[in-house]
Amino acid sequence: MRKLITIILLLFASQKIYSQGCCSGSSGSPIAGGASQGVLSNRQVELSSNFQYINSNKFKTGDRDTTSLFDNFNSKYLYSKIAYGITKDLTLSIESGYFFNKTQIGQNKIDTNSSSGMGDLIIFPRYDVYYSSTEKRKIELTLGLGYKIPLGKHNDSTLVYTNPFTGQKYYTTMPPIVQPTNGSQDILLYAFFLRGFPAHNFRVFANALYIRKGWNSLGEKFGDYKSIGLFASKTFFKSLGITCQVKGEIINKMQHAENIDLLSLYNVDINSTGNKKILFVPQISYSYKSFNFFGSCELPLYEYMNHAQMSTKVQITMGLSYRFFIKKPSCDIPAGGNVYICPMKCDGGRTYDKPGKCPECGMDLMLKKAEK
């Protein structure tokens, strides 16, 4: 009788383990906010942090709603970076994220999994391959090549059952959607293009990001991530910015190493990975001196999921950045003449020989008399 009870309990435990897995996700971009950017001025430093909140209980198969596989998923993610303009064309940034929580609440509040901790470290140099700025137009083309190193855990386990007779504990690996990192070392390819109209305080720009995922120690390869964003931005009252973005994302399906059965070992169904999305992302920003505050939210226009997966419901990002120069840029003024400079010292203190507006921020250029 005791053996029969033990077998029944183990069968129940195995069913409980299986209920954890579902909608594993294919691990999208580890970058939260601020990805659309060119380079900094020479010797300029940028410190920034973005807080991202995600909450969803919606699921889709294909492009249609389907039955929820768990009650709720939510996360709170702080993404920070420090960037430095090595030259006027080359910027290097070091970026990392920390999860205050990643929580999956099972159906009827059963089988809840939660984790927290460091995510990834990203080393991200960017280079301006073309730059042109006048009073009437600004054009910038930037390319970047990044490297992502996992800092957090990707193989955390959770206790699912304790045998009441032997005291033996049984653990299972938590779902990938809860782990702070996917555990692989990835390559990031980035492109940014800007066309500005300084006289009208208007800009259109685009970015593209491709993340080539590697293998982790569990024999998992998360699907490669690809995105393209198209932006239109307008500045009002010299400090208030409104930006509208349409973003397309494609995440490939997961792969498994040879002789690794992800479903039986980690309860990961690779058929429930991979998706396509089109999102509308409105953003509002406010600049005060060297500070910039912004907030944005992602609104799904179209989503297609390979089999049952969690879809987008609430995703909000709020951020703050601060820029300053390590060494105040010099301003060469020709003898016997006048030059004009931006009062905010945009473009590293670039000088102009006639009045107008700064091609960077749109403010009126300020006259600076030359030394006689």
C-alpha positions in Angstrom: 0.0 0.0 0.0 2.9 2.4 0.9 4.5 1.7 -2.5 1.2 2.4 -4.3 0.7 5.7 -2.5 4.3 6.7 -3.4 3.7 5.8 -7.1 0.5 7.9 -7.1 2.2 10.8 -5.5 5.1 10.6 -8.0 2.6 10.6 -10.9 0.9 13.7 -9.4 4.3 15.3 -9.1 5.2 14.6 -12.8 1.8 16.1 -13.9 2.7 19.2 -11.8 6.1 19.4 -13.5 4.4 19.2 -16.9 2.0 22.0 -16.1 4.8 24.5 -15.6 6.0 24.5 -19.1 3.9 26.1 -21.8 4.6 29.1 -24.0 8.3 29.0 -23.4 8.8 32.0 -25.5 11.9 32.5 -27.7 13.6 35.2 -25.7 13.4 38.5 -27.6 15.7 41.5 -27.3 17.4 42.1 -23.9 17.5 45.9 -24.7 14.7 47.9 -23.0 14.3 51.4 -24.5 16.9 53.7 -25.9 17.9 51.3 -28.7 17.3 53.9 -31.4 20.3 56.2 -31.3 23.4 57.3 -33.2 26.7 58.3 -31.6 27.7 60.8 -29.0 29.9 63.8 -29.5 33.7 63.5 -28.8 34.3 63.0 -25.0 30.6 63.1 -24.2 29.2 60.7 -21.6 25.6 59.5 -21.3 24.2 57.8 -18.2 20.7 56.3 -18.6 18.2 53.9 -17.1 15.0 52.5 -18.4 12.3 50.8 -16.3 10.2 48.3 -18.2 7.0 46.8 -16.9 5.2 43.9 -18.6 1.9 42.2 -17.6 -0.1 39.8 -19.7 -2.7 37.0 -19.4 -3.5 36.8 -23.1 -2.6 33.9 -25.4 -2.8 33.4 -29.1 -2.4 30.6 -31.6 -1.7 32.0 -35.0 -3.4 35.4 -35.0 -6.4 34.4 -32.9 -7.0 34.4 -29.1 -6.7 31.0 -27.4 -7.2 29.5 -24.0 -4.9 30.9 -21.3 -2.2 28.4 -20.3 -1.5 30.2 -17.0 -3.2 33.0 -15.1 -0.6 35.8 -15.5 2.9 36.8 -16.3 4.5 40.0 -15.1 8.0 41.4 -14.9 9.8 44.6 -13.7 13.1 45.2 -15.5 15.7 48.0 -14.9 18.0 48.5 -17.9 21.0 50.8 -17.4 23.9 51.9 -19.5 26.9 54.1 -19.6 28.1 55.4 -23.0 31.2 57.4 -24.0 32.1 59.2 -27.2 35.6 57.9 -27.9 35.7 60.1 -31.0 33.1 62.2 -32.8 32.3 59.1 -34.9 32.8 56.2 -32.4 30.7 55.6 -29.2 31.1 52.7 -26.8 28.4 51.7 -24.4 28.3 49.1 -21.6 24.7 48.0 -20.8 23.1 45.7 -18.4 19.7 44.8 -16.9 18.3 43.7 -13.6 15.0 41.9 -13.0 13.2 42.9 -9.8 10.9 40.1 -10.6 9.8 37.7 -13.4 6.7 35.9 -12.3 4.5 33.3 -13.9 1.3 32.6 -12.0 -0.2 29.2 -12.8 -3.8 28.5 -13.3 -5.9 28.9 -10.2 -2.7 30.4 -8.5 -1.1 26.9 -8.6 2.5 26.3 -9.8 3.7 29.9 -9.4 7.3 30.5 -10.5 9.2 33.6 -9.8 12.8 34.8 -10.1 14.9 37.9 -9.9 18.5 39.0 -10.5 20.9 40.2 -13.1 20.2 39.6 -16.8 22.9 40.2 -19.4 25.9 42.4 -20.0 26.1 44.0 -23.4 29.2 45.6 -24.9 28.0 47.8 -27.7 30.2 50.0 -29.9 28.6 52.1 -32.6 30.2 54.0 -35.5 29.0 56.8 -37.7 29.7 55.8 -41.3 28.2 59.0 -42.6 27.3 62.3 -40.9 26.2 65.7 -42.5 24.6 68.6 -40.6 23.5 72.0 -41.9 20.9 74.5 -40.8 18.3 72.9 -43.1 19.1 69.2 -42.9 20.9 66.5 -40.9 21.7 63.1 -42.1 23.3 60.4 -40.0 24.0 56.7 -40.6 25.3 54.6 -37.7 26.3 50.9 -37.6 26.9 48.9 -34.4 28.2 45.5 -33.4 27.5 44.3 -29.9 28.3 41.2 -27.8 26.0 39.9 -25.1 27.3 38.0 -22.1 24.8 36.3 -19.7 25.3 37.3 -16.1 22.1 35.8 -14.6 20.9 32.3 -14.2 19.2 30.3 -17.0 18.9 27.0 -15.2 17.2 27.9 -11.9 15.1 25.0 -10.5 12.1 25.0 -8.2 10.9 22.4 -5.7 7.8 20.6 -6.9 7.4 17.7 -4.5 8.8 16.2 -1.3 8.3 12.5 -0.7 6.5 12.3 2.7 8.0 8.9 3.4 11.7 9.3 2.4 12.0 13.1 2.5 13.5 13.1 -0.9 13.0 16.4 -2.8 12.2 16.6 -6.5 13.1 19.7 -8.5 12.4 20.8 -12.0 13.9 23.5 -14.1 11.8 26.7 -14.2 10.3 27.8 -17.5 12.6 29.9 -19.7 10.1 32.8 -19.6 10.9 33.1 -15.8 14.7 32.8 -16.1 16.6 36.2 -15.9 18.6 35.3 -19.0 18.6 32.8 -21.8 22.1 31.7 -20.9 23.8 32.1 -24.3 26.4 34.5 -25.6 24.9 36.4 -28.5 26.0 38.8 -31.3 24.1 42.0 -31.9 24.1 43.8 -35.3 22.6 47.3 -35.3 21.9 50.0 -37.9 20.4 53.5 -37.4 19.5 56.1 -40.0 18.3 59.7 -39.3 17.0 62.4 -41.5 16.4 65.6 -39.6 14.7 68.9 -40.6 16.1 71.4 -38.0 14.1 74.4 -39.2 10.9 72.5 -38.4 12.1 70.6 -35.4 11.1 67.4 -37.1 13.0 64.1 -37.6 12.3 60.8 -39.3 14.6 57.9 -38.6 14.8 54.1 -38.6 16.7 51.3 -36.9 17.3 47.7 -37.4 18.5 45.1 -34.8 19.5 41.5 -35.4 20.5 39.3 -32.5 22.2 36.0 -33.4 21.6 33.7 -30.5 24.1 31.1 -29.3 23.6 27.8 -27.4 23.3 27.6 -23.6 24.5 24.9 -21.3 21.1 23.2 -21.3 21.3 22.4 -25.0 18.9 25.2 -25.9 19.2 27.7 -28.7 16.7 30.4 -28.5 15.4 31.8 -31.8 17.3 34.6 -33.5 15.6 38.1 -33.0 15.0 40.6 -35.8 13.4 44.0 -35.6 12.9 47.1 -37.8 11.5 50.3 -36.4 10.3 53.4 -38.4 10.0 56.7 -36.4 8.6 60.2 -36.8 9.5 62.8 -34.1 8.5 66.4 -33.5 9.8 68.8 -30.9 7.5 71.4 -29.4 8.4 74.4 -27.2 12.1 73.4 -27.6 11.8 70.7 -24.9 8.8 68.5 -25.4 9.1 65.7 -27.9 6.4 63.4 -29.4 7.6 60.3 -31.3 5.6 57.7 -33.1 7.1 54.3 -34.0 5.9 51.4 -36.0 8.0 48.3 -35.1 8.1 44.9 -36.7 9.6 41.9 -34.8 10.4 38.3 -35.9 11.6 35.7 -33.4 12.6 32.3 -34.8 11.7 29.0 -33.1 13.9 27.4 -30.5 16.3 24.6 -31.4 17.6 21.8 -29.3 21.0 20.1 -29.3 21.4 16.5 -30.6 20.0 13.9 -28.2 18.4 16.6 -26.0 14.6 16.3 -25.5 13.6 19.7 -24.2 10.0 18.6 -23.6 10.9 15.7 -21.3 13.9 17.3 -19.6 12.8 21.0 -19.2 9.2 20.9 -20.3 9.9 23.2 -23.3 7.7 22.7 -26.4 9.7 24.2 -29.2 6.5 24.2 -31.3 5.2 26.9 -28.9 8.1 29.2 -29.7 8.6 31.8 -32.5 6.4 34.6 -33.4 5.8 37.7 -35.6 4.6 41.1 -34.4 3.8 44.6 -35.6 3.6 47.1 -32.8 2.7 50.8 -32.6 4.9 52.6 -30.0 4.0 56.2 -29.0 6.5 58.0 -26.9 6.6 61.3 -25.1 9.8 63.0 -23.9 10.9 66.1 -22.0 14.3 67.7 -22.0 15.6 69.9 -19.2 19.2 71.1 -19.5 21.2 67.9 -19.9 18.4 65.6 -18.7 15.9 63.8 -20.8 12.8 62.0 -19.5 10.7 59.7 -21.6 7.8 57.2 -21.4 6.5 54.8 -24.0 4.1 51.9 -24.4 3.8 49.1 -26.9 0.4 48.5 -28.6 0.1 45.4 -30.7 -1.3 45.9 -34.2 -0.8 42.4 -35.4 0.6 39.2 -33.7 1.1 35.7 -35.1 2.2 33.0 -32.7 3.5 29.5 -33.6 1.1 27.5 -31.5 -0.1 28.7 -28.1 2.0 31.6 -26.7 1.6 34.6 -24.5 0.8 37.8 -26.5 1.3 41.4 -25.7 -1.1 43.2 -23.3 0.7 45.8 -21.2 4.3 46.8 -21.8 5.4 50.2 -20.5 8.9 51.7 -20.5 10.0 54.9 -18.6 13.5 56.3 -18.8 15.9 59.0 -17.8 19.2 60.0 -19.4 21.9 62.5 -18.5 24.6 63.7 -20.9 27.7 65.7 -20.1 31.2 66.3 -21.4 34.3 65.0 -19.5 36.3 67.9 -21.0 34.5 71.1 -22.1 34.9 71.3 -25.9 37.0 74.0 -27.3 35.6 76.7 -29.6 37.9 78.0 -32.2 36.9 81.6 -33.1 38.5 83.3 -36.1 40.3 86.6 -35.2 38.3 89.7 -36.2 35.0 87.8 -36.8 32.0 86.4 -35.0 30.8 82.9 -34.6 27.6 81.3 -33.4 27.3 78.3 -31.1 24.5 76.3 -29.6 23.6 77.3 -26.1 23.3 73.6 -25.2 26.8 72.9 -26.7 25.3 70.3 -29.1 27.7 68.6 -31.6 30.5 68.9 -29.2 30.6 72.7 -29.3 30.6 73.1 -33.1 30.7 76.7 -34.4 28.8 78.4 -37.2 29.6 81.5 -39.2 26.0 82.8 -39.4 22.9 82.8 -37.2 20.3 80.1 -37.4 19.1 77.1 -35.5 21.1 74.2 -34.0 20.7 71.2 -36.2 20.8 68.9 -33.1 18.2 70.5 -30.7 16.6 73.2 -32.8 17.4 76.1 -30.4 18.5 79.5 -31.8 22.3 79.7 -32.1 24.0 82.2 -29.7 26.4 84.8 -30.9 29.9 84.6 -29.4 32.2 87.5 -30.1 35.7 86.7 -31.3 38.9 87.9 -29.6 40.6 90.8 -31.3 
